[in-house]
Amino acid sequence: MSDIHLYDKTVFPGGTRLILVPMESVESVATSVMVEVGSRNETPQINGVSHFLEHMVFKGTKKYPTTEDVNFIERMGGLQNAYTDVDITSFHNKLMASDWKEALELNKEFALNPLI
C-alpha cells in the first residue's frame, strides 16, 4: 500500500471541513462550499424552498450586494453555479488557479452572508 494521499482533510472547531485535492499540472481551481440543508429538510408545505433560496443567494451578499457584483467570477473568465440536492446545497466555481482566493471568498459569502 502506498503512502500517497489523494486529498488533505481538516476539520475545524465547530465542524467545518476543508478538503484539498491537489492535481499536478492543472492550472485551474475548482471550489465548492456545501451547506448541510436540502429537500430532506422540507415539509410538504414548503417543498422546493431550499432550491428557491439557492437561487436567491445569487441576488447578492453582504460583500457583493447585487447580482452584477456576484457575477464577478464569470467576468474573470470563470464559471459559477449551484445546486440543491437531498442533503446539501452547493455553491461552486472554477477559474484560474491564481484566483483561488476570490473563488473561496465568493463561496464564503454565499454560505454565510446572503442578503436574503
URZI-V447755 format. One record per residue. N is the residue number from 0. RES is the residue in one small letter. PHI is phi as a letter, one per 20 degrees, with the letter a starting at -180 (999 if undefined). OMEGA is omega as a letter, one per 30 degrees, with the letter a starting at -180 (NA if undefined). BURIAL is + if it has 16 or more other ideal C-beta (glycine too) atoms within 10 Angstrom, else -. Layout:
# URZI-V447755
N_RES_PHI_OMEGA_BURIAL / N_RES_PHI_OMEGA_BURIAL
This chain:
# URZI-V447755
0_m_999_a_- / 1_s_e_l_- / 2_d_e_a_- / 3_i_f_l_- / 4_h_e_l_- / 5_l_e_l_- / 6_y_b_l_- / 7_d_d_a_- / 8_k_c_l_- / 9_t_c_l_- / 10_v_d_a_- / 11_f_e_l_- / 12_p_g_a_- / 13_g_n_l_- / 14_g_n_l_- / 15_t_f_a_- / 16_r_d_l_- / 17_l_d_l_- / 18_i_c_l_- / 19_l_d_a_- / 20_v_c_l_- / 21_p_f_l_- / 22_m_c_a_- / 23_e_f_l_- / 24_s_m_l_- / 25_v_d_a_- / 26_e_d_l_- / 27_s_c_l_- / 28_v_c_l_+ / 29_a_d_l_+ / 30_t_c_l_+ / 31_s_b_l_+ / 32_v_d_a_+ / 33_m_d_l_+ / 34_v_d_a_+ / 35_e_f_l_- / 36_v_b_a_+ / 37_g_a_a_+ / 38_s_f_l_- / 39_r_f_a_- / 40_n_e_a_- / 41_e_e_l_- / 42_t_e_l_- / 43_p_g_a_- / 44_q_f_a_- / 45_i_d_a_- / 46_n_g_l_- / 47_g_n_a_- / 48_v_f_l_+ / 49_s_f_l_+ / 50_h_f_l_+ / 51_f_g_a_- / 52_l_f_l_- / 53_e_g_l_+ / 54_h_f_a_- / 55_m_f_l_- / 56_v_g_l_+ / 57_f_f_l_+ / 58_k_f_l_- / 59_g_q_l_+ / 60_t_c_l_+ / 61_k_g_a_- / 62_k_f_a_- / 63_y_c_a_+ / 64_p_f_l_- / 65_t_c_l_- / 66_t_g_l_- / 67_e_f_l_- / 68_d_f_a_- / 69_v_f_a_+ / 70_n_e_a_- / 71_f_f_l_- / 72_i_f_l_+ / 73_e_f_l_- / 74_r_f_l_- / 75_m_e_a_- / 76_g_n_a_- / 77_g_e_l_+ / 78_l_d_l_- / 79_q_b_a_+ / 80_n_a_l_- / 81_a_b_l_+ / 82_y_b_l_- / 83_t_d_l_+ / 84_d_c_a_- / 85_v_f_a_- / 86_d_d_a_- / 87_i_b_l_+ / 88_t_d_a_+ / 89_s_d_l_+ / 90_f_d_a_+ / 91_h_b_l_+ / 92_n_b_l_+ / 93_k_b_l_- / 94_l_b_a_+ / 95_m_g_a_- / 96_a_g_a_- / 97_s_f_a_- / 98_d_d_a_+ / 99_w_f_a_- / 100_k_f_l_- / 101_e_f_l_+ / 102_a_f_l_+ / 103_l_f_l_+ / 104_e_f_l_+ / 105_l_f_l_+ / 106_n_f_l_+ / 107_k_f_l_- / 108_e_f_l_+ / 109_f_g_a_+ / 110_a_f_a_+ / 111_l_d_a_- / 112_n_c_l_- / 113_p_f_a_+ / 114_l_f_a_- / 115_i_f_NA_-
